[in-house]
Amino acid sequence: MCGIVGYIGKQKAAPVILEGLKRLEYRGYDSAGVATLVDGRFELAKKAGRVEGLILSTPAQRLPGTTGIGHTRWATHGGVTDANAHPHLSSDGRMALIHNGVIENYASLKKFLVGKGYTFKSETDTEVLCNLIAYHYQKEPATSEGSRFMESVRKSLRHVDGTYGIAVMCTDCPAEIIAARKGSPLILGVGDGEYMLASDVSAIISRTQNVVYLKDGEMAHLTAGNFAITTLGAEDVSPVFDTVTWRVEDAELNGYAHFMEKEIFEQPDALENSMRGRFAEDGSTAQFGGLNLTAVDFRQIDRVHLLACGSAWHSCLVAEYLIERFARVPVDVDYASEFRYRNTPLGRNTLFFTISQSGETIDTLAALREAKRKGYKVLAVSNVVGSTIAREADGGVYQHVGPEIGVASTKAFTSQLLLGAMLALYIGRMRDMSFSDGSAYVQALKGVPNLVRQTLLLAPQLKAVARRYAHFHDFLFLGRLSLFPIALEGALKLKEISYIHAEGYPAAEMKHGPIALISEQCPSVFLVPSGEMFHKVVSSMQEIKARKGPVIAIAAEGCDLPAGLADEVVRIPECHEAVLPIIATIPVQLLSYYIAAELGRDVDKPRNLAKSVTVE
Ligand code: F6R
């Protein structure tokens, strides 16, 4: 949430920062701004709206200088206005600051600073921190300007409650940026004679793959030819360099209209990458390199607890079904945001997993920390290498689906489903699942990329369905067992990108309330299972049809639906039970995408949302 970019080097800073902001815009798109430092003064351009708007209204020569910082905002404190856009300047004009996170005690700090004569132009907590640094700077004894600047940032951060990823410049220090993080991601890119700061690697991969992930409580001091990392307590930290494997092309549209569309169609390859090298040689189970637990450890587990938010939470519900079904281990699924405050009694041999595409979702991170505090092992499923959750977990599994830029999760979600299915297999084979059942399961998983490829051929049909249904204002998505979470996911996808009201329900629950919504004006999307549940779901469809509700059925090829029951029938390939949720997801993704596109919505940047929710 909110994108941060900083640059110090030999090039003009503003174009590099603006390019980075464009790549980061999915983290927040309420406003954007850039400040550069030239001859001891700041040049500042900031504006409510998109980065493109800022670029169009700011001629390049307005922002000279080779040191600068920039920001895209997802509003927390204060409305979406030019004044609330970052960077913020201190009222004495000495400091410029960008900030990702929330300063919880900003009101008392502001009162203090107003008493000291500082003035404020915005309603943000960020401007408070900026003035606080200026206040400490003017109080700090004049040693060298650089260390005075560093000390003033350090002292200010000691007074701050809340979370931050910040970058600050000072007019007295013409080629310096100080950055710090607590609870909000910050990455240092080390290029050829230049350094970059970013909240996300996609902002810097066009310039360098060489990065240092800052940890909570660390600060970076960048100068034109050097950098140093210290703790908030002023202890030196030796930087650990990592190499980013994502390529620039992965973060580009490559001819697609939207990132969401691209990411939907990338799923066959993405899923192939998620499972590559993760099947045992005997072909009867899964294997994972980074779990850091032995088979004996796994045997001792008598409960699994899954924590996540949003779509990732839906993937946990599917994993719950599969782990209980195939591994016969009881599973609890919690919203990460609820778990940390619920103080739920926990068993002794519980293994925790967090699932988070970004690896930065603050609620999931806090839940992970809470479980670890209680002495549990926590493993993480995450897509972003080096993300905070991945680093703080005791072990885990990377998704390897490449950057997901569309705000609505697609390829990361299906990869979470796949990895959940693989975990069910892995734990199941350590218990009662037989060699032959394990081998059949592995064969089914290996077939996923091709089945997804085949299912994507439904795109023209779903585009046509979308055209016919885009004008409706309410939808129900209904499914049972492992398809119930896919109903939730379908409803979430539709509402977040098209702004159409939609609800996901277990199909049989529909008659306990939601059936009151049914009319000719409220279509129901049914995810129809084969097997024992088929007839039960067909009965639910009949109840809807009897009340004149339009029905869109997503059903496997062999399902013999009574004639005339569904207004639209979308046929997905027959598949293994563990694979079905993945395959059934594809049509709901396509349907939502085409409805949103038909309505002319800003699919990749839906209103009020941002990728990676790093505030509580
Ligand atoms: C919905 C969506 C969100 C995320 C949620 C968790 O399309 O993308 O609901 O799934 O914010 O994000 P991660 O997985 O990054 O923790």
Boltz pocket constraint, residues with backbone or C-beta under 6 A from the ligand:
constraints:
  - pocket:
      binder: B
      contacts: [[A, 309], [A, 310], [A, 311], [A, 312], [A, 313], [A, 355], [A, 356], [A, 357], [A, 358], [A, 359], [A, 360], [A, 361], [A, 364], [A, 407], [A, 408], [A, 409], [A, 410], [A, 492], [A, 493], [A, 496], [A, 610], [A, 612], [A, 613]]
      max_distance: 6.0
